[in-house]
C-alpha cells in the first residue's frame, strides 16, 4: 500500500514537472512575441503591499511584495495595467517603461525583453520534479531489486 501511495505521489511530481516545462516554454514564447511591441512611459497610480508566504512549518518563509497599478497613454487614450507580486517597490507618481500590444493597446507588460534565465529556471525545476517523480514510480521504497539474480547451489 505504501508503495502505491509513493508511486501516486511520483505521478503528481511528474505532472507538476510537465507543467513547469510547459509553462517555461509558453511564457518565453509570449515574451518573444512581445519583442517588437512599442514602449511608452507608465505612471504608478497605486501601490498595495502584502506578505506572500511559501512553505510550511520550519521551512515557512514570507516576503513583502507589491501590487502596482499603473496608467499609460496610447493615442490619447488612457489605459490601466497591473503588476502583481513584485519585490520592487515603486512610489505613486513614479514613471517606468512598459510595452503594449499595438493591436490591443489595453494589454501591456513591464517585461521589456525576453528573459532566458526564467526559461532555464523553470526548465530545471520541471526536470527536477520529473526526475524525483520518475524515481518514486520506478524505485519506490520496499521494492525488491530486480537486478538480483537467483543463485543456484
Buried (B, 14 or more C-beta within 10 A) or exposed (E): EEEEEBBEBBEEBBEBBBEBBEBBEEBBEEBEEBEEBEEBEBBBBEBEEEEEEEEEEEEEEEEEBBBBBBEBEBEEEEBEBEBEEEEEEBEEEEEBEBBBBEEEBEBBBBBBEBEEEBBEEBBEBBBBBBEBBBEBBEEBEEEEEEEEEEEEE
